């Protein structure tokens, strides 16, 4: 009799698949901005959990179903009867034991078939638990990001210019405030000209002049009669504009950050697809083992109950070891 070879599920792969799906369902989806996607992940993990329990039940159920003590005793009785005197009483006994053997075999195969079917349906629910690929939504978000990035690039130069102007004004105001002879009622340009005279510009006077030039950009009427208070007014106007521009800039940065976060979330939800398939593939090895065992029992035995029974007994012991090994690992794995 050919020895059957049963492929065992890869328990480290199953463990890793469970953990990946559990993480995405309960942690990765915690702030998922599309509720429907979060529900998909939760549903998948629920299917995994249900299939884990069904698999454990299947293993236990199959091990119990493979108890062959009664079948062995029945076949031994048939062996004894078949070599004795063949009289009506013996024939009736043979028919009775044959019926019992047939019932024991049918009960075993029926239970195994039932367990196989239930597990197959559970695995099917896992394998085809819907997970959106989100490609259209991701493409939409990527297009929106390009628009935001272009707007951001447009906003940066004006903000940089305003920051530079603010720096020049701040420096000029600070320097004017340090001049002991400043007359806040006289035009600053006039005072500056008087201070410089015919002397060449120094870094200090150049900074003062630059401040006056910048102030003219933010006053309603630009002229050389700018006084100290006009500098303050110009800086206030500049800072209002700067605040508006920076608000717009910060808003674009925030929108891009939110956009990127959404893309990552949508991409992360797809991370469960491979683990889902791996879990289904590996667990399917148990279904295939049950199928292989059931096919082997009926192969070439036709209606010969004794032959079928002996084959079942011979195959049951190694198959039972396979199932018991898995049972010990399953929920712990």
ABEGO torsion letter per residue (X at the ends): XBBBBBBBBBAAAAAAAAAAAAAAAAAAAAABABAAAAAAAAAAAAAAAAAAAAAAAAAAAAAAAABAAAAAAAAAAAAAAAABBBBAAAAAAAAAAAAAAAAAAAAAAAAAAAAAAAAAAAAAAAAABBBBAGAAAAAAAAAAAAAAAAAAAAAAAAAAAAAAAAAAAAAAAAAAAABAABBAABBAAAAAAAAAEABBBBAAAAAAAAAAAAAAAABABBBAABBAAAAAAAAAAAAAAAAAAAAAAAAAAAAAAAAAAAAAAAAAAAAAAAAAAAAAAAAAAAAAAAAAAAAAAABGAEABAAAAAAAAAAAAAAAAAAAAAAAAAAAAX
